[in-house]
Amino acid sequence: MSKPADPSAPVTSIWAPLRQSAFRWLWLGVLVSWVGTWMQAVGAQWLVVDAPNAPVLVSLVQAANTLPVMLLALPGGVLADSFDRRWLLLSVQAYIFTVGVLLAALTAAGQMPPALLLAFTFAIGAAVAVQQPAWGATLPELVPRSQLRAASSLDLISVNVSRAIGPALAGVVIAHLGGVPVVFAANAASVLVLAVALLTWRRPAAEAQARERFVPALRAGGRYVWHDPVVRRILARAALFVIPAMALWALLPLIASRQLGLGADGYGALFGALGVGAILGAVVLRRVAGTLSTNDALAAGAALYAVTLALVILTSNFVAALVILVLSGIGWMVVTSTLQAELQLLLPGWVRARGFAVYTVTFMGAQTVGALVWGLAADRAGLEPAVLGAAALGLAGVAAGMLLRVPETGHLDPTPAAYWGTPRVVGEPEPDTGPVLIAVRYTVSPQREAAYLEAMGRLRESRQRTGASRWELYRDGEQPDHFVELFRVPSWQEHLRQHDGRLTGRDRTVEEAALAFSDPPAKGDHLLPP
C-alpha cells in the first residue's frame, strides 16, 4: 500500500487523491455500497408508489431513510472517535448484509406490508448513522491536507455517481429482472466490496484515538460544535439549503409517474440525471475554486438548484426534464461539496467524527423535515404548488445566505499543538476529580484594554471548544489593570485532554494573541476540590 504524498504538494486535479491506494480502494468500496443504498431506496419507494395514500407513504420511506441518521449519528460519531474506525466500519457492513438479506427474503415471500417496510428502512438507516461519521472522519487519514478538498469532492461524487447508477439499475431490475426483492438482495451484496477493502487496509497505529467514556465524549462533541461559530454557520447554511431542496428528492417518484407519465425505467433515468449533474458539478467546482469564494459558490449553487426545481415541475417533456435535472445536480453538488469541504478543513482530529456527525444530523434532519413537509404539502395542495413553493423558499434561502456568510477556513490550523506542558500540581489527582477550576491572571494597561477584551472573547470560544463547561473574566476591584480569567472543566481527566490532544494550532494562535497583552506575563493556577 502506497504512503500518502507530500502534504505540501499542490493539488492540480480533482482525481489526485485516487493516486493514494488506500483511498482509492476504500472510495471504490463506498461507491459500490452507495449504489446498493440508492437501489434499495428506489425499490422501497416503488413498492408503495401505487398505494392510495402514495404521497404520504413515499415521503415516509424517505423520512425512514434519514430519521435514524438524525437520531443516531452523534452516538455513531462518539463510537468512531473512541474505537478503531476500520473495525467499526467492518461491523456496519456485516449488519447491513444481514438486514438486507432478511428484507429481500420477506419481500420475495410477499410478507412486506408498508409498516414493516418502514421498519426495515429505518434499520438500514441506523447503519448509515454509524457509517457516515466514521467514513467522514477517516478521509483525512487517507490523503494529505492539500488534497482534502479534492477527496471531499470525490466522496460526494461517489454518492452522486451511485445516484446515477443505482436508481437506473433499480429501474431495470424492477421492470425486467425480478422486481423489488432482487433490488433488496443487490443492496445486501453491495457491502461486500467495501468489506474486502476494509480488510486489506492497514490503518496506521498512530492515528488511533485515545478512548473516552461515552457520555463525557458525547458532551465534549456537542460542546465543541456549540462553541465554534464557524461550525454553527456551516450547519445553518446546510439546513437553509436542504429543507426546500428535499422537495425534489422526496417527490421525484410522483413527478415521474404523474407529471411525466413514466414507469420505473424513466424514474431511474431521472434520478440518474441528477447524479450525472452532481458529477459535473464537482468538476466545475474544482475548475472555478480559485475564482469563487466559499459564499459565492454557495449562493450560485443554491440559486441554480431553486430555479431548476421550479422548471422541472412546469415541463411535461421527458428530455427537457433530464436536462433540467442535470442542472439541478450541478447546483446540489456545488453547495453540498463546498459545505463538507469547509468542515473537513476545520475540524481537529480529536473531535472530527463527532463534528462530522453533528453535520450529518443537521443535514439528515433537514432532509427528514423537508421530505415530510413537502410530502404533506403535495398531498393537500397538489404536486405543482408544493414544488413551486419549495423553489420560492429556496430562493429566499439564497437571500438569507447573504447575511449568514460562512467564514473562510483555509487559514485555520486544526493540527494538534500540545503547548501547555505538564500541569503544575502537587501529586496526581484522580481522573474523576473535579470540577477543576483554572485561574489565569493578566496585567493589562488601560490603553490596550479594549483590544485585550476582544482577544479574550476569542479565547473564551477556544477554552469552551476544548473542554471548559464555564468561562468568566473578572477585573480586580483594587487594581483595575489586573484581570482574572476563570474557566471550569468537569474533571481532571478532561483537563489533561486539553493539555495533550485537544489543543490545535488554531487555539495556540488565539491564546498567544490574548497572552501578548499581559505585562508582566500571565500566570495560571489549578484549583482542585478539597
C-alpha positions as CSV (number, residue, x, y, z in Angstrom):
1,M,0.0,0.0,0.0
2,S,1.5,3.3,-1.0
3,K,2.1,6.1,1.5
4,P,0.3,9.5,1.2
5,A,2.1,12.0,-0.9
6,D,3.8,15.1,0.5
7,P,1.2,17.3,2.1
8,S,2.8,20.4,0.7
9,A,2.4,19.2,-2.9
10,P,-0.1,21.3,-4.8
11,V,-3.4,19.7,-6.0
12,T,-3.7,20.0,-9.7
13,S,-6.7,17.7,-10.3
14,I,-9.8,16.6,-8.5
15,W,-8.6,13.0,-9.2
16,A,-5.3,13.4,-7.3
17,P,-6.4,11.6,-4.1
18,L,-7.1,8.4,-6.2
19,R,-3.3,8.1,-6.5
20,Q,-3.3,7.0,-2.8
21,S,-4.0,3.3,-3.0
22,A,-5.8,3.2,0.4
23,F,-8.1,6.0,-0.5
24,R,-8.7,4.6,-4.0
25,W,-9.9,1.1,-2.9
26,L,-11.9,2.4,0.1
27,W,-13.5,5.0,-2.1
28,L,-14.4,2.3,-4.7
29,G,-16.0,0.2,-1.9
30,V,-18.0,3.1,-0.6
31,L,-19.2,3.9,-4.2
32,V,-20.4,0.3,-4.7
33,S,-22.1,0.4,-1.3
34,W,-23.9,3.7,-2.2
35,V,-25.1,2.1,-5.4
36,G,-26.8,-0.6,-3.3
37,T,-28.2,2.0,-0.9
38,W,-29.8,4.0,-3.7
39,M,-31.2,0.9,-5.3
40,Q,-32.7,0.0,-2.0
41,A,-34.2,3.5,-1.7
42,V,-35.8,3.3,-5.1
43,G,-37.1,-0.2,-4.5
44,A,-38.7,0.8,-1.2
45,Q,-40.4,3.9,-2.7
46,W,-41.6,2.0,-5.8
47,L,-43.1,-0.7,-3.6
48,V,-45.6,1.9,-2.3
49,V,-46.0,4.2,-5.2
50,D,-49.3,2.7,-6.3
51,A,-50.9,2.8,-2.8
52,P,-53.9,5.0,-2.3
53,N,-52.0,7.3,0.0
54,A,-48.8,7.2,-2.1
55,P,-47.6,10.8,-1.5
56,V,-47.5,10.3,2.3
57,L,-46.0,6.8,2.1
58,V,-43.3,7.8,-0.4
59,S,-42.4,10.7,1.9
60,L,-42.4,8.3,4.9
61,V,-40.0,6.0,3.2
62,Q,-37.7,8.9,2.5
63,A,-38.0,10.0,6.2
64,A,-37.3,6.5,7.4
65,N,-34.1,6.6,5.5
66,T,-33.0,9.9,7.1
67,L,-34.6,9.9,10.6
68,P,-32.3,7.3,12.1
69,V,-29.3,9.2,10.9
70,M,-30.6,12.3,12.5
71,L,-31.2,10.5,15.8
72,L,-28.1,8.2,15.9
73,A,-25.3,9.9,14.0
74,L,-23.9,11.7,17.1
75,P,-23.6,8.5,19.1
76,G,-22.1,7.0,16.0
77,G,-19.6,9.8,15.9
78,V,-18.6,9.1,19.5
79,L,-18.0,5.4,18.6
80,A,-15.9,6.5,15.6
81,D,-13.8,8.8,17.8
82,S,-13.4,6.1,20.5
83,F,-12.9,2.8,18.6
84,D,-10.8,1.7,15.7
85,R,-12.7,3.1,12.7
86,R,-11.7,0.2,10.4
87,W,-13.3,-2.4,12.6
88,L,-16.3,-0.2,13.3
89,L,-16.9,0.1,9.6
90,L,-16.5,-3.6,9.1
91,S,-19.1,-4.3,11.7
92,V,-21.5,-2.0,10.0
93,Q,-21.1,-3.9,6.7
94,A,-21.9,-7.2,8.4
95,Y,-25.0,-5.7,9.9
96,I,-26.2,-4.2,6.6
97,F,-25.7,-7.6,4.8
98,T,-27.7,-9.4,7.4
99,V,-30.6,-6.9,7.4
100,G,-30.6,-6.7,3.6
101,V,-30.8,-10.5,3.1
102,L,-33.8,-10.7,5.5
103,L,-35.5,-7.8,3.8
104,A,-35.1,-9.4,0.4
105,A,-36.4,-12.8,1.6
106,L,-39.5,-11.4,3.2
107,T,-40.3,-9.2,0.2
108,A,-40.0,-12.2,-2.1
109,A,-42.3,-14.1,0.1
110,G,-44.9,-11.3,-0.1
111,Q,-44.6,-10.5,3.6
112,M,-43.7,-6.8,3.3
113,P,-46.6,-4.5,4.3
114,P,-45.8,-0.8,4.4
115,A,-45.3,-0.7,8.2
116,L,-42.7,-3.5,8.1
117,L,-41.0,-1.9,5.1
118,L,-40.6,1.4,7.0
119,A,-39.1,-0.6,10.0
120,F,-36.5,-2.3,7.7
121,T,-35.8,1.0,6.1
122,F,-35.2,2.6,9.5
123,A,-32.9,-0.3,10.5
124,I,-30.7,0.2,7.4
125,G,-30.7,4.0,8.1
126,A,-29.4,3.2,11.6
127,A,-26.3,1.6,10.0
128,V,-25.8,4.6,7.8
129,A,-25.9,6.7,11.0
130,V,-22.8,4.9,12.3
131,Q,-21.0,4.6,8.9
132,Q,-21.2,8.2,7.7
133,P,-19.3,9.9,10.6
134,A,-16.7,7.1,10.7
135,W,-16.1,7.4,7.0
136,G,-16.1,11.2,7.0
137,A,-13.5,11.2,9.8
138,T,-11.4,8.6,8.0
139,L,-10.8,10.7,4.9
140,P,-8.1,13.0,6.4
141,E,-6.2,9.8,7.4
142,L,-6.1,8.7,3.7
143,V,-4.8,11.8,1.9
144,P,-2.6,14.8,2.7
145,R,-4.3,18.0,3.8
146,S,-3.6,19.7,0.4
147,Q,-5.8,17.0,-1.2
148,L,-8.6,17.1,1.3
149,R,-10.9,19.4,-0.7
150,A,-10.5,17.1,-3.7
151,A,-11.0,14.0,-1.5
152,S,-14.2,15.5,-0.1
153,S,-15.5,16.2,-3.6
154,L,-14.6,12.7,-4.7
155,D,-16.5,11.4,-1.6
156,L,-19.6,13.3,-2.7
157,I,-19.0,12.2,-6.3
158,S,-19.3,8.6,-5.1
159,V,-22.6,9.4,-3.6
160,N,-23.8,11.0,-6.8
161,V,-22.3,8.5,-9.2
162,S,-24.3,6.0,-7.2
163,R,-27.4,8.2,-7.6
164,A,-26.8,8.0,-11.4
165,I,-26.2,4.2,-11.4
166,G,-28.3,2.9,-8.5
167,P,-31.7,4.2,-9.5
168,A,-31.2,3.3,-13.2
169,L,-30.2,-0.2,-12.2
170,A,-33.1,-0.5,-9.8
171,G,-35.5,0.6,-12.6
172,V,-34.2,-2.0,-14.9
173,V,-34.3,-4.7,-12.3
174,I,-37.8,-3.8,-11.1
175,A,-39.1,-3.8,-14.7
176,H,-37.3,-6.7,-16.2
177,L,-35.1,-8.7,-13.8
178,G,-37.1,-10.0,-10.9
179,G,-38.6,-6.9,-9.3
180,V,-38.1,-5.3,-5.9
181,P,-36.8,-8.4,-4.0
182,V,-33.8,-8.6,-6.3
183,V,-33.1,-4.9,-5.7
184,F,-33.1,-5.5,-2.0
185,A,-30.8,-8.5,-2.4
186,A,-28.4,-6.4,-4.5
187,N,-28.2,-3.9,-1.7
188,A,-27.1,-6.6,0.7
189,A,-24.4,-7.8,-1.7
190,S,-23.1,-4.3,-2.4
191,V,-21.4,-4.0,1.0
192,L,-19.1,-6.9,0.3
193,V,-16.7,-4.8,-1.8
194,L,-16.2,-2.3,1.0
195,A,-15.8,-5.1,3.5
196,V,-12.9,-6.5,1.4
197,A,-11.3,-3.1,1.0
198,L,-11.5,-2.5,4.8
199,L,-9.9,-5.9,5.5
200,T,-7.0,-5.1,3.3
201,W,-6.5,-1.6,4.7
202,R,-3.9,-1.3,7.5
203,R,-4.8,1.8,9.5
204,P,-1.7,3.5,10.9
205,A,-1.5,2.8,14.6
206,A,-0.5,6.5,15.3
207,E,-3.9,7.6,14.0
208,A,-5.9,5.6,16.7
209,Q,-7.7,7.9,19.1
210,A,-7.5,7.6,22.9
211,R,-10.8,6.2,24.1
212,E,-13.1,8.5,26.1
213,R,-16.1,7.3,28.1
214,F,-19.3,7.6,26.1
215,V,-21.3,10.2,27.9
216,P,-18.4,12.7,28.5
217,A,-17.3,12.2,24.9
218,L,-20.8,12.9,23.7
219,R,-20.9,16.1,25.8
220,A,-17.4,17.1,24.6
221,G,-18.5,16.8,20.9
222,G,-21.7,18.8,21.5
223,R,-19.7,21.4,23.4
224,Y,-17.2,21.8,20.6
225,V,-19.8,22.4,18.0
226,W,-21.9,24.8,20.1
227,H,-18.9,27.0,20.8
228,D,-17.4,27.1,17.4
229,P,-19.0,29.9,15.4
230,V,-17.7,28.7,12.0
231,V,-19.2,25.2,12.5
232,R,-22.5,26.7,13.6
233,R,-22.6,28.9,10.5
234,I,-21.9,25.8,8.2
235,L,-24.7,23.9,9.9
236,A,-27.2,26.8,9.5
237,R,-26.3,27.1,5.8
238,A,-26.8,23.4,5.3
239,A,-30.3,23.4,6.8
240,L,-31.2,26.6,4.9
241,F,-30.5,24.8,1.6
242,V,-31.6,21.3,2.3
243,I,-35.1,21.8,3.6
244,P,-36.5,23.3,0.4
245,A,-34.2,21.2,-1.8
246,M,-35.7,18.0,-0.4
247,A,-38.9,18.6,-2.4
248,L,-37.2,17.3,-5.5
249,W,-35.7,14.2,-3.9
250,A,-38.9,13.3,-2.0
251,L,-41.4,14.0,-4.8
252,L,-39.4,12.8,-7.8
253,P,-41.3,9.4,-8.0
254,L,-44.6,11.4,-8.2
255,I,-43.1,13.8,-10.8
256,A,-42.0,10.8,-12.8
257,S,-45.3,8.9,-12.6
258,R,-47.9,11.7,-12.6
259,Q,-46.3,14.7,-14.3
260,L,-44.3,12.9,-16.9
261,G,-46.2,9.6,-17.1
262,L,-43.1,7.4,-16.8
263,G,-42.6,3.9,-15.4
264,A,-39.8,2.5,-13.3
265,D,-37.2,2.8,-16.2
266,G,-38.0,6.5,-16.7
267,Y,-37.9,7.2,-13.0
268,G,-34.5,5.7,-12.8
269,A,-33.3,7.8,-15.7
270,L,-34.5,11.0,-13.9
271,F,-32.6,10.0,-10.8
272,G,-29.6,9.2,-12.9
273,A,-29.7,12.7,-14.5
274,L,-29.4,14.2,-11.0
275,G,-26.4,12.1,-10.4
276,V,-24.7,13.0,-13.7
277,G,-25.2,16.6,-12.9
278,A,-23.6,16.2,-9.5
279,I,-20.5,14.7,-11.1
280,L,-20.3,17.6,-13.5
281,G,-20.8,20.0,-10.6
282,A,-17.7,18.5,-8.8
283,V,-15.6,19.0,-11.9
284,V,-16.9,22.6,-12.4
285,L,-16.3,23.5,-8.7
286,R,-12.7,22.4,-8.8
287,R,-12.1,24.4,-12.0
288,V,-13.5,27.6,-10.6
289,A,-12.3,27.1,-7.0
290,G,-9.6,29.8,-7.3
291,T,-12.1,32.4,-8.6
292,L,-15.1,31.9,-6.4
293,S,-15.2,32.5,-2.6
294,T,-17.0,30.0,-0.4
295,N,-20.1,32.2,-0.1
296,D,-20.2,32.9,-3.9
297,A,-20.1,29.2,-4.6
298,L,-22.9,28.5,-2.1
299,A,-25.1,31.3,-3.5
300,A,-24.6,30.3,-7.1
301,G,-25.3,26.6,-6.4
302,A,-28.4,27.2,-4.3
303,A,-29.8,29.7,-6.9
304,L,-29.3,27.3,-9.8
305,Y,-31.0,24.5,-7.8
306,A,-34.0,26.6,-6.9
307,V,-34.6,27.8,-10.4
308,T,-34.4,24.3,-11.9
309,L,-36.7,23.0,-9.1
310,A,-39.4,25.3,-10.5
311,L,-38.7,24.4,-14.1
312,V,-38.9,20.7,-13.6
313,I,-42.5,20.8,-12.4
314,L,-43.5,23.1,-15.2
315,T,-42.4,20.8,-18.0
316,S,-44.1,17.7,-19.4
317,N,-41.3,16.8,-21.8
318,F,-39.0,13.9,-20.7
319,V,-35.9,15.1,-22.4
320,A,-36.3,18.6,-21.1
321,A,-36.8,17.2,-17.6
322,L,-33.5,15.2,-18.0
323,V,-31.6,18.4,-18.9
324,I,-33.1,20.4,-16.1
325,L,-32.2,17.6,-13.6
326,V,-28.6,17.6,-14.8
327,L,-28.5,21.3,-13.9
328,S,-30.2,20.6,-10.5
329,G,-27.5,18.0,-9.8
330,I,-24.8,20.6,-10.5
331,G,-26.4,23.0,-8.0
332,W,-26.8,20.3,-5.4
333,M,-23.1,19.2,-5.7
334,V,-21.7,22.8,-5.6
335,V,-23.5,23.5,-2.3
336,T,-23.0,20.2,-0.5
337,S,-19.4,19.8,-1.6
338,T,-18.4,23.3,-0.5
339,L,-20.0,22.9,2.9
340,Q,-18.5,19.5,3.6
341,A,-15.0,20.5,2.4
342,E,-15.0,23.6,4.7
343,L,-16.0,21.4,7.6
344,Q,-13.3,18.8,6.8
345,L,-10.6,21.5,6.8
346,L,-11.8,23.0,10.1
347,L,-12.4,20.0,12.4
348,P,-9.4,18.8,14.6
349,G,-8.7,15.1,14.8
350,W,-9.8,14.5,18.4
351,V,-13.4,15.5,17.6
352,R,-13.6,15.0,13.9
353,A,-16.1,12.2,13.8
354,R,-18.3,13.9,16.4
355,G,-18.3,17.2,14.5
356,F,-19.0,15.4,11.2
357,A,-21.8,13.5,13.0
358,V,-23.4,16.8,14.1
359,Y,-23.2,18.0,10.5
360,T,-24.8,14.7,9.4
361,V,-27.5,15.0,12.0
362,T,-28.3,18.6,10.7
363,F,-28.2,17.5,7.1
364,M,-30.3,14.4,7.6
365,G,-32.6,16.2,10.0
366,A,-33.2,18.9,7.3
367,Q,-33.9,16.1,4.8
368,T,-36.3,14.4,7.1
369,V,-38.2,17.7,7.8
370,G,-38.2,18.6,4.1
371,A,-39.4,15.2,3.0
372,L,-42.3,15.2,5.4
373,V,-43.3,18.9,4.8
374,W,-43.3,18.6,1.0
375,G,-45.0,15.2,1.0
376,L,-47.8,16.6,3.1
377,A,-47.9,19.8,1.0
378,A,-48.2,17.7,-2.2
379,D,-51.0,15.6,-0.6
380,R,-53.1,18.5,0.4
381,A,-52.3,21.3,-2.0
382,G,-51.2,19.3,-5.0
383,L,-47.9,18.4,-6.6
384,E,-47.2,21.5,-8.6
385,P,-48.0,24.1,-5.9
386,A,-45.8,22.1,-3.4
387,V,-42.8,22.1,-5.7
388,L,-43.2,25.7,-6.7
389,G,-43.4,26.7,-3.0
390,A,-40.2,24.8,-2.3
391,A,-38.5,26.7,-5.2
392,A,-39.6,30.0,-3.8
393,L,-38.3,29.1,-0.4
394,G,-35.0,28.0,-1.9
395,L,-34.6,31.5,-3.5
396,A,-35.4,33.1,-0.2
397,G,-32.7,31.0,1.4
398,V,-30.2,32.4,-1.1
399,A,-31.0,35.9,0.0
400,A,-30.8,34.8,3.7
401,G,-27.4,33.3,3.0
402,M,-26.0,36.7,2.2
403,L,-26.4,37.5,5.9
404,L,-25.3,34.1,7.2
405,R,-21.9,34.2,5.4
406,V,-19.6,31.3,6.1
407,P,-16.1,32.5,7.1
408,E,-13.2,31.1,5.1
409,T,-11.5,28.2,6.9
410,G,-8.3,27.5,4.8
411,H,-6.1,29.6,7.1
412,L,-7.3,27.9,10.4
413,D,-4.9,25.2,11.6
414,P,-6.6,22.1,13.0
415,T,-3.4,20.1,13.7
416,P,-2.6,19.1,17.3
417,A,-0.5,21.5,19.3
418,A,0.3,20.4,22.9
419,Y,1.9,23.7,24.0
420,W,0.6,23.9,27.6
421,G,3.1,21.5,29.0
422,T,2.6,19.4,32.2
423,P,0.2,20.9,34.7
424,R,1.9,22.1,37.9
425,V,0.2,20.3,40.8
426,V,1.5,18.6,44.0
427,G,0.7,14.9,43.5
428,E,-1.5,13.4,40.7
429,P,-5.3,13.9,41.2
430,E,-7.6,11.0,40.5
431,P,-9.0,11.2,36.9
432,D,-12.6,11.8,38.1
433,T,-11.5,14.6,40.5
434,G,-13.5,17.7,39.6
435,P,-14.6,20.1,38.7
436,V,-11.2,21.7,38.1
437,L,-11.0,25.5,38.1
438,I,-8.2,27.2,36.2
439,A,-7.4,30.8,37.1
440,V,-5.2,32.9,34.8
441,R,-4.1,36.4,36.0
442,Y,-3.3,39.1,33.5
443,T,-2.0,42.7,33.9
444,V,-3.1,44.9,31.0
445,S,-2.5,48.6,30.6
446,P,-5.7,50.8,30.1
447,Q,-4.6,51.8,26.6
448,R,-4.7,48.2,25.5
449,E,-7.8,47.1,27.4
450,A,-10.3,47.3,24.5
451,A,-8.2,45.1,22.2
452,Y,-7.5,42.7,25.1
453,L,-11.2,42.2,25.8
454,E,-11.8,41.4,22.1
455,A,-9.0,38.9,22.1
456,M,-10.4,37.3,25.3
457,G,-13.7,36.8,23.6
458,R,-12.0,34.6,21.0
459,L,-10.1,32.9,23.8
460,R,-13.3,32.1,25.5
461,E,-14.5,30.2,22.5
462,S,-11.3,28.2,22.4
463,R,-11.5,27.3,26.1
464,Q,-15.1,26.1,25.7
465,R,-14.4,24.2,22.4
466,T,-11.7,22.2,24.1
467,G,-13.5,21.3,27.3
468,A,-14.5,24.2,29.5
469,S,-18.0,24.0,30.8
470,R,-18.0,27.5,32.2
471,W,-15.8,30.6,31.5
472,E,-15.7,34.0,33.2
473,L,-13.5,37.1,33.2
474,Y,-13.2,39.4,36.2
475,R,-11.4,42.7,36.9
476,D,-9.6,43.2,40.3
477,G,-11.6,45.7,42.3
478,E,-8.4,47.2,43.9
479,Q,-6.2,47.1,40.8
480,P,-8.2,47.9,37.6
481,D,-5.4,46.8,35.3
482,H,-5.5,43.3,36.8
483,F,-7.8,40.7,35.3
484,V,-8.5,37.1,36.3
485,E,-9.8,34.6,33.7
486,L,-11.6,31.6,35.3
487,F,-12.7,28.5,33.4
488,R,-14.0,25.3,34.8
489,V,-13.5,21.8,33.4
490,P,-15.7,18.9,34.5
491,S,-12.9,16.6,35.6
492,W,-9.1,16.3,35.9
493,Q,-9.1,13.8,33.1
494,E,-10.9,16.2,30.9
495,H,-8.4,18.9,31.7
496,L,-5.5,16.6,30.9
497,R,-7.1,16.0,27.5
498,Q,-6.8,19.8,27.0
499,H,-3.1,19.6,27.8
500,D,-2.4,16.7,25.5
501,G,-4.6,16.2,22.4
502,R,-7.4,18.8,22.2
503,L,-5.5,22.0,21.6
504,T,-4.7,22.9,18.0
505,G,-2.6,25.4,16.0
506,R,-5.8,27.5,15.8
507,D,-6.2,27.5,19.6
508,R,-2.5,28.4,20.0
509,T,-2.8,31.4,17.7
510,V,-5.8,32.7,19.6
511,E,-4.2,32.1,23.1
512,E,-0.9,33.7,22.2
513,A,-2.7,36.8,20.9
514,A,-4.5,37.2,24.3
515,L,-1.4,36.5,26.4
516,A,0.6,39.1,24.5
517,F,-1.5,41.9,26.2
518,S,-0.2,41.0,29.7
519,D,2.9,42.7,31.1
520,P,4.3,41.0,33.2
521,P,3.4,37.6,31.6
522,A,0.1,36.0,32.7
523,K,0.3,33.3,35.4
524,G,-2.1,30.4,35.8
525,D,-3.1,28.2,38.7
526,H,-5.1,24.9,39.0
527,L,-7.8,24.9,41.7
528,L,-9.0,21.5,42.8
529,P,-11.8,20.4,45.2
530,P,-10.6,19.7,48.7
